[in-house]
């Protein structure tokens, strides 16, 4: 069975090894916690000192992540750009992303 992956409500391609987060506003510290549910599901929460919050629900069928920012997904380099207000991103034909602002 192929697991479905969602980011901010949009289905995306599974990548072996995952994606790397790239913050447009740097962060120094973060806190994280994983909550195990009795049915085997997990909720992973990350709070960053730059205001970014990442919540991931992991079930047997899917992984659904919500980030409280707009994002740009670079499928060529397996990176997720976490944008701040005023940032704009352009996706290139090869799947890479350019940050314009």
Backbone as CSV, one residue per row, in Angstrom:
resi,resn,N_x,N_y,N_z,CA_x,CA_y,CA_z,C_x,C_y,C_z
1,UNK,0.842,-1.185,0.000,0.000,0.000,0.000,0.888,1.250,0.000
2,UNK,0.545,2.198,-0.846,1.289,3.449,-0.937,0.658,4.464,0.003
3,UNK,1.491,5.058,0.839,1.021,6.057,1.793,0.821,7.385,1.075
4,UNK,-0.268,8.077,1.414,-0.523,9.392,0.850,0.132,10.450,1.736
5,UNK,0.639,11.491,1.085,1.321,12.575,1.778,0.602,13.879,1.436
6,UNK,0.277,14.672,2.455,-0.391,15.954,2.244,0.385,17.050,2.961
7,UNK,0.448,18.232,2.329,1.041,19.412,2.945,0.084,20.573,2.728
8,UNK,-0.370,21.158,3.814,-1.330,22.263,3.770,-2.529,21.939,2.874
9,UNK,-2.987,20.689,2.946,-4.176,20.262,2.234,-3.965,19.777,0.813
10,UNK,-2.745,19.877,0.294,-2.455,19.442,-1.075,-1.651,18.157,-1.064
11,UNK,-2.085,17.191,-1.885,-1.347,15.934,-1.964,-0.015,16.174,-2.669
12,UNK,1.021,15.531,-2.168,2.341,15.674,-2.772,3.012,14.313,-2.893
13,UNK,4.082,14.277,-3.646,4.817,13.046,-3.923,5.617,12.596,-2.701
14,UNK,5.568,11.299,-2.408,6.416,10.732,-1.359,7.861,10.764,-1.841
15,UNK,8.773,11.136,-0.943,10.208,11.166,-1.261,10.941,10.379,-0.189
16,UNK,11.713,9.393,-0.610,12.528,8.620,0.320,13.490,9.566,1.030
17,UNK,13.505,9.545,2.345,14.358,10.441,3.108,13.692,11.761,3.464
18,UNK,12.544,12.046,2.875,11.772,13.233,3.225,12.268,14.515,2.584
19,UNK,11.644,15.589,2.996,11.960,16.929,2.514,12.674,17.709,3.612
20,UNK,13.486,18.668,3.219,14.166,19.551,4.164,13.400,20.872,4.210
21,UNK,13.133,21.373,5.418,12.500,22.675,5.563,13.544,23.774,5.383
22,UNK,13.183,24.798,4.601,14.033,25.976,4.411,13.217,27.177,4.886
23,UNK,13.655,27.787,5.979,12.941,28.915,6.572,13.407,30.221,5.943
24,UNK,12.470,31.051,5.500,12.820,32.366,4.976,13.164,33.318,6.119
25,UNK,12.575,33.093,7.288,12.905,33.854,8.490,13.665,32.885,9.398
26,UNK,14.948,33.120,9.638,15.757,32.170,10.409,15.186,31.900,11.802
27,UNK,15.472,30.729,12.298,15.067,30.391,13.663,16.293,29.915,14.435
28,UNK,16.275,30.153,15.733,17.368,29.739,16.603,16.988,28.524,17.442
29,UNK,15.735,28.500,17.902,15.301,27.453,18.827,13.938,26.916,18.413
30,UNK,13.701,25.671,18.774,12.372,25.114,18.559,12.092,24.066,19.627
31,UNK,10.807,23.799,19.792,10.359,22.738,20.686,9.514,21.787,19.867
32,UNK,9.577,20.513,20.212,8.757,19.535,19.511,8.241,18.489,20.480
33,UNK,7.117,17.912,20.104,6.526,16.876,20.938,5.745,15.936,20.031
34,UNK,5.822,14.659,20.328,5.031,13.661,19.619,4.055,13.037,20.601
35,UNK,2.810,13.007,20.194,1.750,12.419,21.012,1.314,11.124,20.339
36,UNK,1.413,10.019,21.058,0.991,8.718,20.546,-0.456,8.465,20.945
37,UNK,-1.293,8.149,19.961,-2.697,7.840,20.224,-2.832,6.331,20.433
38,UNK,-3.884,5.929,21.114,-4.082,4.508,21.407,-4.337,3.668,20.155
39,UNK,-4.815,4.306,19.069,-5.088,3.560,17.839,-3.849,3.431,16.943
40,UNK,-2.698,3.922,17.413,-1.464,3.831,16.641,-1.109,5.097,15.873
41,UNK,-2.056,6.022,15.755,-1.766,7.291,15.093,-0.830,8.123,15.968
42,UNK,-0.150,9.066,15.329,0.747,9.966,16.060,0.494,11.396,15.605
43,UNK,0.655,12.328,16.533,0.598,13.755,16.215,1.938,14.340,16.628
44,UNK,2.635,14.926,15.662,3.938,15.540,15.927,3.767,17.049,15.777
45,UNK,4.178,17.807,16.792,4.013,19.255,16.811,5.378,19.901,16.979
46,UNK,5.649,20.945,16.172,6.900,21.694,16.259,6.574,23.180,16.365
47,UNK,7.190,23.850,17.337,7.038,25.289,17.518,8.410,25.934,17.384
48,UNK,8.528,26.904,16.480,9.801,27.586,16.235,9.741,29.012,16.768
49,UNK,10.894,29.556,17.166,10.929,30.906,17.730,10.700,32.002,16.682
50,UNK,10.613,31.644,15.417,10.292,32.621,14.369,8.788,32.669,14.077
51,UNK,7.994,31.962,14.897,6.542,31.971,14.745,5.974,30.829,13.930
52,UNK,6.806,30.039,13.294,6.324,28.914,12.485,5.865,27.787,13.396
53,UNK,4.710,27.208,13.045,4.184,26.035,13.738,3.928,24.959,12.690
54,UNK,4.396,23.759,12.972,4.220,22.630,12.059,3.542,21.509,12.833
55,UNK,2.410,21.049,12.300,1.662,19.957,12.927,1.523,18.826,11.925
56,UNK,1.899,17.621,12.327,1.841,16.475,11.425,1.068,15.347,12.084
57,UNK,0.043,14.859,11.380,-0.722,13.691,11.803,-0.244,12.510,10.976
58,UNK,0.177,11.456,11.651,0.697,10.266,10.981,-0.240,9.103,11.281
59,UNK,-0.834,8.543,10.227,-1.695,7.366,10.369,-1.125,6.252,9.492
60,UNK,-1.784,5.107,9.476,-1.328,3.997,8.638,-1.487,4.310,7.158
61,UNK,-2.446,5.176,6.820,-2.738,5.468,5.423,-2.104,6.748,4.896
62,UNK,-1.843,7.720,5.781,-1.364,9.003,5.282,-0.556,9.767,6.316
63,UNK,0.178,10.747,5.798,0.881,11.727,6.620,0.355,13.086,6.162
64,UNK,-0.239,13.836,7.090,-0.816,15.135,6.756,-0.163,16.204,7.621
65,UNK,0.499,17.155,6.960,1.216,18.219,7.659,0.565,19.558,7.362
66,UNK,0.408,20.357,8.407,-0.090,21.725,8.280,1.007,22.656,8.802
67,UNK,1.389,23.624,7.968,2.343,24.655,8.356,1.591,25.979,8.320
68,UNK,1.749,26.802,9.342,0.987,28.045,9.430,1.590,29.164,8.571
69,UNK,2.101,28.815,7.419,2.660,29.755,6.446,2.376,29.221,5.049
70,UNK,2.491,30.089,4.056,2.489,29.624,2.677,3.813,28.904,2.441
71,UNK,3.788,27.928,1.557,4.988,27.143,1.279,5.200,27.035,-0.226
72,UNK,6.434,26.753,-0.609,6.791,26.438,-1.993,7.564,25.126,-1.946
73,UNK,7.185,24.180,-2.787,7.793,22.850,-2.759,8.757,22.699,-3.927
74,UNK,10.007,22.448,-3.606,11.067,22.225,-4.579,11.226,20.718,-4.730
75,UNK,10.620,20.159,-5.793,10.660,18.707,-5.980,11.997,18.236,-6.544
76,UNK,12.772,19.140,-7.144,14.093,18.760,-7.667,15.074,18.520,-6.526
77,UNK,15.063,19.408,-5.521,16.022,19.339,-4.413,15.408,18.841,-3.114
78,UNK,14.150,18.400,-3.159,13.430,17.875,-1.986,13.457,18.853,-0.813
79,UNK,13.040,20.095,-1.107,13.007,21.120,-0.078,11.624,21.765,-0.033
80,UNK,11.213,22.162,1.172,9.981,22.910,1.366,10.375,24.272,1.903
81,UNK,10.125,25.304,1.105,10.407,26.674,1.518,9.226,27.185,2.328
82,UNK,9.483,27.621,3.548,8.452,28.179,4.417,8.532,29.691,4.262
83,UNK,7.541,30.239,3.564,7.564,31.638,3.163,7.039,32.551,4.260
84,UNK,7.492,33.774,4.235,7.009,34.817,5.133,6.245,35.839,4.296
85,UNK,5.508,36.713,4.958,4.770,37.747,4.255,5.727,38.552,3.387
86,UNK,5.349,38.751,2.142,6.203,39.477,1.210,7.070,38.580,0.343
87,UNK,7.253,37.309,0.737,8.020,36.372,-0.092,7.166,35.906,-1.267
88,UNK,7.818,35.751,-2.403,7.181,35.149,-3.560,8.108,34.080,-4.096
89,UNK,7.505,33.011,-4.585,8.304,31.906,-5.107,7.841,31.586,-6.526
90,UNK,8.796,31.160,-7.345,8.489,30.734,-8.707,8.988,29.299,-8.867
91,UNK,8.122,28.429,-9.345,8.508,27.044,-9.605,8.973,26.936,-11.045
92,UNK,10.147,26.392,-11.236,10.736,26.222,-12.564,10.270,24.912,-13.189
93,UNK,10.389,24.780,-14.514,9.951,23.544,-15.182,10.623,22.272,-14.656
94,UNK,11.855,22.389,-14.135,12.554,21.203,-13.615,12.136,20.842,-12.190
95,UNK,11.210,21.616,-11.601,10.735,21.335,-10.236,11.432,22.134,-9.176
96,UNK,12.524,22.834,-9.524,13.222,23.665,-8.546,12.419,24.931,-8.285
97,UNK,12.778,25.654,-7.224,12.066,26.855,-6.819,13.039,28.017,-6.718
98,UNK,12.626,29.176,-7.201,13.376,30.414,-7.007,12.563,31.307,-6.096
99,UNK,13.182,31.856,-5.071,12.533,32.827,-4.197,12.800,34.195,-4.809
100,UNK,11.732,34.909,-5.137,11.851,36.183,-5.843,12.047,37.323,-4.852
101,UNK,11.311,37.289,-3.769,11.426,38.350,-2.751,11.769,37.727,-1.436
